[in-house]
Amino acid sequence: MKHQIVKLVCEKAGISEEQSTEAVETVIGYFRNRLPAEIAEQIDNLAHGHNGGNGPEGGSRLLQ
């Protein structure tokens, strides 16, 4: 899923894929450090393609 977000940021913001990757990693890190551990872990897993099988098609319900 992170790759899809990077691509979207790249297209919408008109910046390079490298810059988009850095921006997305920064946002993920921001939330990872400020949310409770169990929620941060779910966001991290979702962003890196490790879904928990909790929602439709195996995705997490947290971010729907």
Biopython code that builds the backbone (N, CA, C, O; Angstrom):
import numpy as np
from Bio.PDB.StructureBuilder import StructureBuilder

atoms = [
    (1, "MET", "N", (0.821, -1.188, 0.000)),
    (1, "MET", "CA", (0.000, 0.000, 0.000)),
    (1, "MET", "C", (0.872, 1.262, 0.000)),
    (1, "MET", "O", (0.484, 2.278, -0.576)),
    (2, "LYS", "N", (2.035, 1.206, 0.635)),
    (2, "LYS", "CA", (2.889, 2.391, 0.679)),
    (2, "LYS", "C", (3.259, 2.850, -0.724)),
    (2, "LYS", "O", (3.302, 4.048, -1.001)),
    (3, "HIS", "N", (3.524, 1.903, -1.598)),
    (3, "HIS", "CA", (3.889, 2.262, -2.973)),
    (3, "HIS", "C", (2.746, 3.017, -3.659)),
    (3, "HIS", "O", (2.985, 3.959, -4.414)),
    (4, "GLN", "N", (1.512, 2.599, -3.394)),
    (4, "GLN", "CA", (0.356, 3.277, -3.976)),
    (4, "GLN", "C", (0.240, 4.706, -3.448)),
    (4, "GLN", "O", (-0.096, 5.625, -4.194)),
    (5, "ILE", "N", (0.516, 4.881, -2.171)),
    (5, "ILE", "CA", (0.460, 6.219, -1.576)),
    (5, "ILE", "C", (1.571, 7.088, -2.153)),
    (5, "ILE", "O", (1.344, 8.256, -2.469)),
    (6, "VAL", "N", (2.767, 6.527, -2.293)),
    (6, "VAL", "CA", (3.894, 7.269, -2.875)),
    (6, "VAL", "C", (3.543, 7.716, -4.287)),
    (6, "VAL", "O", (3.792, 8.863, -4.659)),
    (7, "LYS", "N", (2.968, 6.818, -5.071)),
    (7, "LYS", "CA", (2.597, 7.150, -6.443)),
    (7, "LYS", "C", (1.552, 8.268, -6.468)),
    (7, "LYS", "O", (1.644, 9.188, -7.281)),
    (8, "LEU", "N", (0.567, 8.189, -5.585)),
    (8, "LEU", "CA", (-0.477, 9.212, -5.514)),
    (8, "LEU", "C", (0.114, 10.574, -5.145)),
    (8, "LEU", "O", (-0.224, 11.585, -5.761)),
    (9, "VAL", "N", (0.988, 10.601, -4.148)),
    (9, "VAL", "CA", (1.632, 11.852, -3.731)),
    (9, "VAL", "C", (2.464, 12.415, -4.882)),
    (9, "VAL", "O", (2.454, 13.619, -5.137)),
    (10, "CYS", "N", (3.171, 11.546, -5.559)),
    (10, "CYS", "CA", (4.004, 11.953, -6.693)),
    (10, "CYS", "C", (3.148, 12.629, -7.762)),
    (10, "CYS", "O", (3.504, 13.692, -8.271)),
    (11, "GLU", "N", (2.027, 12.011, -8.096)),
    (11, "GLU", "CA", (1.146, 12.550, -9.132)),
    (11, "GLU", "C", (0.464, 13.846, -8.693)),
    (11, "GLU", "O", (0.439, 14.825, -9.438)),
    (12, "LYS", "N", (-0.086, 13.845, -7.481)),
    (12, "LYS", "CA", (-0.870, 15.000, -7.018)),
    (12, "LYS", "C", (-0.001, 16.206, -6.693)),
    (12, "LYS", "O", (-0.394, 17.343, -6.952)),
    (13, "ALA", "N", (1.173, 15.965, -6.128)),
    (13, "ALA", "CA", (2.039, 17.074, -5.718)),
    (13, "ALA", "C", (3.019, 17.482, -6.812)),
    (13, "ALA", "O", (3.646, 18.538, -6.731)),
    (14, "GLY", "N", (3.147, 16.639, -7.834)),
    (14, "GLY", "CA", (4.064, 16.965, -8.921)),
    (14, "GLY", "C", (5.519, 16.929, -8.498)),
    (14, "GLY", "O", (6.331, 17.725, -8.969)),
    (15, "ILE", "N", (5.853, 15.988, -7.594)),
    (15, "ILE", "CA", (7.236, 15.841, -7.130)),
    (15, "ILE", "C", (7.759, 14.469, -7.530)),
    (15, "ILE", "O", (6.994, 13.600, -7.948)),
    (16, "SER", "N", (9.060, 14.281, -7.401)),
    (16, "SER", "CA", (9.678, 13.021, -7.806)),
    (16, "SER", "C", (9.256, 11.878, -6.884)),
    (16, "SER", "O", (8.767, 12.097, -5.776)),
    (17, "GLU", "N", (9.457, 10.660, -7.369)),
    (17, "GLU", "CA", (9.138, 9.490, -6.550)),
    (17, "GLU", "C", (10.007, 9.455, -5.293)),
    (17, "GLU", "O", (9.543, 9.049, -4.228)),
    (18, "GLU", "N", (11.244, 9.871, -5.412)),
    (18, "GLU", "CA", (12.136, 9.916, -4.242)),
    (18, "GLU", "C", (11.608, 10.894, -3.189)),
    (18, "GLU", "O", (11.582, 10.582, -1.999)),
    (19, "GLN", "N", (11.193, 12.069, -3.635)),
    (19, "GLN", "CA", (10.632, 13.053, -2.709)),
    (19, "GLN", "C", (9.318, 12.556, -2.109)),
    (19, "GLN", "O", (9.053, 12.767, -0.926)),
    (20, "SER", "N", (8.507, 11.904, -2.917)),
    (20, "SER", "CA", (7.238, 11.351, -2.433)),
    (20, "SER", "C", (7.472, 10.275, -1.392)),
    (20, "SER", "O", (6.776, 10.225, -0.378)),
    (21, "THR", "N", (8.445, 9.415, -1.635)),
    (21, "THR", "CA", (8.776, 8.357, -0.676)),
    (21, "THR", "C", (9.190, 8.960, 0.649)),
    (21, "THR", "O", (8.756, 8.503, 1.707)),
    (22, "GLU", "N", (10.030, 9.988, 0.599)),
    (22, "GLU", "CA", (10.472, 10.657, 1.825)),
    (22, "GLU", "C", (9.291, 11.287, 2.566)),
    (22, "GLU", "O", (9.205, 11.202, 3.791)),
    (23, "ALA", "N", (8.388, 11.915, 1.823)),
    (23, "ALA", "CA", (7.220, 12.544, 2.439)),
    (23, "ALA", "C", (6.320, 11.504, 3.105)),
    (23, "ALA", "O", (5.879, 11.698, 4.237)),
    (24, "VAL", "N", (6.050, 10.412, 2.410)),
    (24, "VAL", "CA", (5.191, 9.361, 2.956)),
    (24, "VAL", "C", (5.838, 8.735, 4.190)),
    (24, "VAL", "O", (5.158, 8.511, 5.192)),
    (25, "GLU", "N", (7.129, 8.451, 4.137)),
    (25, "GLU", "CA", (7.831, 7.893, 5.294)),
    (25, "GLU", "C", (7.776, 8.851, 6.485)),
    (25, "GLU", "O", (7.649, 8.418, 7.630)),
    (26, "THR", "N", (7.871, 10.144, 6.211)),
    (26, "THR", "CA", (7.802, 11.140, 7.275)),
    (26, "THR", "C", (6.432, 11.122, 7.952)),
    (26, "THR", "O", (6.342, 11.168, 9.179)),
    (27, "VAL", "N", (5.379, 11.056, 7.160)),
    (27, "VAL", "CA", (4.020, 11.029, 7.716)),
    (27, "VAL", "C", (3.785, 9.740, 8.501)),
    (27, "VAL", "O", (3.222, 9.777, 9.595)),
    (28, "ILE", "N", (4.208, 8.609, 7.956)),
    (28, "ILE", "CA", (4.060, 7.332, 8.663)),
    (28, "ILE", "C", (4.814, 7.386, 9.988)),
    (28, "ILE", "O", (4.295, 6.958, 11.019)),
    (29, "GLY", "N", (6.034, 7.910, 9.962)),
    (29, "GLY", "CA", (6.827, 8.032, 11.186)),
    (29, "GLY", "C", (6.183, 8.951, 12.204)),
    (29, "GLY", "O", (6.226, 8.687, 13.405)),
    (30, "TYR", "N", (5.586, 10.029, 11.722)),
    (30, "TYR", "CA", (4.899, 10.968, 12.616)),
    (30, "TYR", "C", (3.790, 10.252, 13.385)),
    (30, "TYR", "O", (3.708, 10.350, 14.609)),
    (31, "PHE", "N", (2.945, 9.537, 12.657)),
    (31, "PHE", "CA", (1.847, 8.824, 13.315)),
    (31, "PHE", "C", (2.350, 7.672, 14.175)),
    (31, "PHE", "O", (1.810, 7.421, 15.252)),
    (32, "ARG", "N", (3.371, 6.976, 13.714)),
    (32, "ARG", "CA", (3.929, 5.860, 14.470)),
    (32, "ARG", "C", (4.415, 6.318, 15.849)),
    (32, "ARG", "O", (4.277, 5.593, 16.834)),
    (33, "ASN", "N", (4.975, 7.503, 15.908)),
    (33, "ASN", "CA", (5.529, 8.017, 17.165)),
    (33, "ASN", "C", (4.507, 8.688, 18.073)),
    (33, "ASN", "O", (4.788, 8.923, 19.249)),
    (34, "ARG", "N", (3.333, 8.998, 17.550)),
    (34, "ARG", "CA", (2.363, 9.744, 18.344)),
    (34, "ARG", "C", (1.085, 8.989, 18.697)),
    (34, "ARG", "O", (0.296, 9.451, 19.521)),
    (35, "LEU", "N", (0.884, 7.852, 18.089)),
    (35, "LEU", "CA", (-0.311, 7.062, 18.381)),
    (35, "LEU", "C", (0.014, 5.933, 19.350)),
    (35, "LEU", "O", (1.174, 5.544, 19.486)),
    (36, "PRO", "N", (-0.999, 5.408, 20.018)),
    (36, "PRO", "CA", (-0.756, 4.244, 20.879)),
    (36, "PRO", "C", (-0.117, 3.113, 20.069)),
    (36, "PRO", "O", (-0.389, 2.958, 18.878)),
    (37, "ALA", "N", (0.721, 2.341, 20.718)),
    (37, "ALA", "CA", (1.526, 1.325, 20.054)),
    (37, "ALA", "C", (0.704, 0.377, 19.183)),
    (37, "ALA", "O", (1.116, 0.052, 18.069)),
    (38, "GLU", "N", (-0.447, -0.069, 19.674)),
    (38, "GLU", "CA", (-1.224, -1.031, 18.892)),
    (38, "GLU", "C", (-1.786, -0.416, 17.609)),
    (38, "GLU", "O", (-1.885, -1.099, 16.590)),
    (39, "ILE", "N", (-2.151, 0.858, 17.650)),
    (39, "ILE", "CA", (-2.641, 1.524, 16.447)),
    (39, "ILE", "C", (-1.477, 1.820, 15.505)),
    (39, "ILE", "O", (-1.588, 1.616, 14.296)),
    (40, "ALA", "N", (-0.381, 2.293, 16.047)),
    (40, "ALA", "CA", (0.803, 2.577, 15.242)),
    (40, "ALA", "C", (1.282, 1.322, 14.527)),
    (40, "ALA", "O", (1.702, 1.386, 13.371)),
    (41, "GLU", "N", (1.221, 0.195, 15.201)),
    (41, "GLU", "CA", (1.635, -1.070, 14.591)),
    (41, "GLU", "C", (0.722, -1.430, 13.416)),
    (41, "GLU", "O", (1.197, -1.907, 12.385)),
    (42, "GLN", "N", (-0.572, -1.206, 13.566)),
    (42, "GLN", "CA", (-1.513, -1.496, 12.483)),
    (42, "GLN", "C", (-1.252, -0.595, 11.278)),
    (42, "GLN", "O", (-1.297, -1.054, 10.137)),
    (43, "ILE", "N", (-0.981, 0.675, 11.528)),
    (43, "ILE", "CA", (-0.675, 1.602, 10.436)),
    (43, "ILE", "C", (0.607, 1.181, 9.738)),
    (43, "ILE", "O", (0.670, 1.160, 8.508)),
    (44, "ASP", "N", (1.616, 0.851, 10.506)),
    (44, "ASP", "CA", (2.889, 0.407, 9.944)),
    (44, "ASP", "C", (2.707, -0.862, 9.105)),
    (44, "ASP", "O", (3.235, -0.963, 7.998)),
    (45, "ASN", "N", (1.962, -1.816, 9.639)),
    (45, "ASN", "CA", (1.717, -3.062, 8.906)),
    (45, "ASN", "C", (0.956, -2.804, 7.620)),
    (45, "ASN", "O", (1.290, -3.368, 6.578)),
    (46, "LEU", "N", (-0.049, -1.974, 7.679)),
    (46, "LEU", "CA", (-0.842, -1.656, 6.498)),
    (46, "LEU", "C", (0.012, -0.951, 5.449)),
    (46, "LEU", "O", (-0.063, -1.278, 4.264)),
    (47, "ALA", "N", (0.816, 0.006, 5.874)),
    (47, "ALA", "CA", (1.653, 0.764, 4.945)),
    (47, "ALA", "C", (2.682, -0.124, 4.258)),
    (47, "ALA", "O", (3.061, 0.126, 3.114)),
    (48, "HIS", "N", (3.128, -1.155, 4.954)),
    (48, "HIS", "CA", (4.149, -2.036, 4.399)),
    (48, "HIS", "C", (3.563, -3.319, 3.827)),
    (48, "HIS", "O", (4.293, -4.271, 3.550)),
    (49, "GLY", "N", (2.246, -3.344, 3.650)),
    (49, "GLY", "CA", (1.620, -4.463, 2.965)),
    (49, "GLY", "C", (1.341, -5.679, 3.806)),
    (49, "GLY", "O", (1.077, -6.753, 3.265)),
    (50, "HIS", "N", (1.393, -5.543, 5.129)),
    (50, "HIS", "CA", (1.106, -6.665, 6.023)),
    (50, "HIS", "C", (-0.265, -6.435, 6.634)),
    (50, "HIS", "O", (-0.381, -5.846, 7.709)),
    (51, "ASN", "N", (-1.318, -6.905, 5.938)),
    (51, "ASN", "CA", (-2.644, -6.665, 6.497)),
    (51, "ASN", "C", (-2.978, -7.729, 7.523)),
    (51, "ASN", "O", (-2.476, -8.852, 7.484)),
    (52, "GLY", "N", (-3.840, -7.335, 8.436)),
    (52, "GLY", "CA", (-4.164, -8.216, 9.544)),
    (52, "GLY", "C", (-5.324, -9.144, 9.304)),
    (52, "GLY", "O", (-5.662, -9.949, 10.171)),
    (53, "GLY", "N", (-5.946, -9.050, 8.136)),
    (53, "GLY", "CA", (-7.069, -9.902, 7.842)),
    (53, "GLY", "C", (-8.321, -9.557, 8.621)),
    (53, "GLY", "O", (-9.190, -10.410, 8.805)),
    (54, "ASN", "N", (-8.427, -8.323, 9.080)),
    (54, "ASN", "CA", (-9.551, -7.939, 9.917)),
    (54, "ASN", "C", (-10.733, -7.381, 9.152)),
    (54, "ASN", "O", (-11.852, -7.411, 9.663)),
    (55, "GLY", "N", (-10.532, -6.882, 7.970)),
    (55, "GLY", "CA", (-11.613, -6.237, 7.247)),
    (55, "GLY", "C", (-11.847, -6.896, 5.912)),
    (55, "GLY", "O", (-11.354, -7.996, 5.660)),
    (56, "PRO", "N", (-12.596, -6.233, 5.056)),
    (56, "PRO", "CA", (-12.853, -6.771, 3.730)),
    (56, "PRO", "C", (-11.569, -7.021, 2.975)),
    (56, "PRO", "O", (-10.655, -6.197, 2.998)),
    (57, "GLU", "N", (-11.500, -8.135, 2.319)),
    (57, "GLU", "CA", (-10.326, -8.521, 1.529)),
    (57, "GLU", "C", (-9.063, -8.570, 2.365)),
    (57, "GLU", "O", (-7.968, -8.350, 1.847)),
    (58, "GLY", "N", (-9.197, -8.854, 3.633)),
    (58, "GLY", "CA", (-8.029, -9.030, 4.494)),
    (58, "GLY", "C", (-7.422, -7.755, 5.015)),
    (58, "GLY", "O", (-6.408, -7.813, 5.711)),
    (59, "GLY", "N", (-7.996, -6.594, 4.712)),
    (59, "GLY", "CA", (-7.434, -5.324, 5.167)),
    (59, "GLY", "C", (-7.883, -4.981, 6.565)),
    (59, "GLY", "O", (-8.850, -5.549, 7.072)),
    (60, "SER", "N", (-7.193, -4.067, 7.181)),
    (60, "SER", "CA", (-7.546, -3.635, 8.529)),
    (60, "SER", "C", (-8.750, -2.713, 8.501)),
    (60, "SER", "O", (-8.853, -1.860, 7.619)),
    (61, "ARG", "N", (-9.646, -2.865, 9.431)),
    (61, "ARG", "CA", (-10.807, -1.985, 9.519)),
    (61, "ARG", "C", (-10.438, -0.635, 10.100)),
    (61, "ARG", "O", (-11.203, 0.321, 9.972)),
    (62, "LEU", "N", (-9.298, -0.541, 10.728)),
    (62, "LEU", "CA", (-8.893, 0.683, 11.390)),
    (62, "LEU", "C", (-8.871, 1.866, 10.435)),
    (62, "LEU", "O", (-9.311, 2.956, 10.800)),
    (63, "LEU", "N", (-8.373, 1.677, 9.235)),
    (63, "LEU", "CA", (-8.181, 2.790, 8.324)),
    (63, "LEU", "C", (-9.264, 2.906, 7.272)),
    (63, "LEU", "O", (-9.062, 3.582, 6.264)),
    (64, "GLN", "N", (-10.393, 2.278, 7.471)),
    (64, "GLN", "CA", (-11.464, 2.357, 6.480)),
    (64, "GLN", "C", (-12.434, 3.450, 6.833)),
    (64, "GLN", "O", (-13.407, 3.669, 6.112)),
]
sb = StructureBuilder()
sb.init_structure("model")
sb.init_model(0)
sb.init_chain("A")
sb.init_seg("    ")
for serial, (resi, resn, name, xyz) in enumerate(atoms, 1):
    if name == "N":
        sb.init_residue(resn, " ", resi, " ")
    sb.init_atom(name, np.array(xyz, "f"), 0.0, 1.0, " ", f" {name:<3s}", serial, name[0])
structure = sb.get_structure()
